[in-house]
Each structure stands twice: as C-alpha cells, then as structure tokens.
Amino acid sequence: MTILDTSGAVDFLLGLEAAEEVQALMSDEGELAAPDLLVFEVVAVLRRQVLKGSLPARRAMAAVEDLGDLAIQLFPSMPLRGRAWSLHRNLTVADALFVALAEQLDEPLATKDGALAEEISKHTRVPILRLGG
C-alpha cells in the first residue's frame, strides 16, 4: 500500500502532472495510504492557490469534494508523532509524518517533491516513487 504525499494528491485532484501516475497506483493497488494530516495539507494547498489567484475557487471546491472519494486509507497521526519528532532536524513535521507511516507500513512513499525525496533518501531507508517526471 503505497503512501501518497500531498504533492501527489493535489496533482491527482487537479488533473495535473502526476495525476496519471497516481491513478495507475490506485488501479494497481486498489487503495493508497496517508496520515490523516493529508486532509489538512491538501485543503491548505488549495486555499493558498485560490488566495494567490492561481486556482479558481469553484475548481478548488470541487477538488475538496473529490478528496472524500480518493481511494486512500487515512492513518491516525498521533501514533506517528515520536518517529516524526526524531526527524525534526531534517524534515518538516508534516513530511516526517508521511515518512513515519511509510516506515511503519514498510511501504514506499510516492511524491513529486524532488527536494523531499532527496532528504528522505539521506535520512531513512524509505523507498521513494518519484511522480511527475
């Protein structure tokens, strides 16, 4: 069960660069995984894009609604907090929660964030699936 990060989820919901790859992962696996933080992060990204004028509010609202239909199992963040904290010098807390879940499930993390993928490979043994390129 591949862990999908926020960058991949947003691309999928908006039909952007990594959308086809995320769709293929869901088709192959049936369901992806993420910490429950994904909901907050996706909505926050959409809000930021609307406020800066790069995304119409109506399209963002549709993406928020579609998020509820995403084939993804959300895992509670609370049990991941210790491992996330242990990575605080190298990753944001949000990114560390995704890594902690990938470690817990012993599954790869799918991201289109190249800088994040690089940091993860320096500090963990989590396999990375690079999306969108």
Stockholm file with secondary structure:
# STOCKHOLM 1.0

chainA/1-133         MTILDTSGAVDFLLGLEAAEEVQALMSDEGELAAPDLLVFEVVAVLRRQVLKGSLPARRAMAAVEDLGDLAIQLFPSMPLRGRAWSLHRNLTVADALFVALAEQLDEPLATKDGALAEEISKHTRVPILRLGG
#=GR chainA/1-133 SS CCEECHHHHHHHHHTCTTHHHHHHHHHHHSCEEEETHHHHHHHHHHHHHHHTTSSCHHHHHHHHHHHTTSSEEEECSGGGHHHHHHTTTTSCHHHHHHHHHHHHHTCCEEESCHHHHHHHHHHCCCCEEECCC
#=GC SS_cons         CCEECHHHHHHHHHTCTTHHHHHHHHHHHSCEEEETHHHHHHHHHHHHHHHTTSSCHHHHHHHHHHHTTSSEEEECSGGGHHHHHHTTTTSCHHHHHHHHHHHHHTCCEEESCHHHHHHHHHHCCCCEEECCC
//
